[in-house]
Amino acid sequence: MIQKETMKLIIINGPNLNLLGTREPDIYGRESFEDFFVRLQIDYPSITLHYFQSNHEGELIDKLHEVGFSYDGIILNAGGYSHTSIALADAISAIRTPVLEVHISNVFDREPFRHHSYLTASCVGCIVGLGLRGYELAIEYFI
């Protein structure tokens, strides 16, 4: 019998998301992403979940290139780079793996510069303003 490979997803978080749990808890909540990620792994045992975070645009691009031809899906919260990085948008367009954009906060209820993302047009979709639950919904989308 041939055993089916498990689905392989990666969550990629951009700048300042390493501070979740302590950074502006009224906007981003009080739970660290590391603790949340452990819960995701428990809640989705049949999926191979990976996590990567960087505050550096080039490292995010390098990670997209690395996983963008071998993973089943990428969940990307590029943080502030969503509103500034044409290079990240180009990296998403250059890979085959579908990318789903996630934002923890409701970017449309914040400063005007956050209302536009250069990434969205290159992604399969965008989940905005649902807190950490947005990552769970992104996993459900790929399932």
Disulfide bonds with the S-S distance in Angstrom:
none
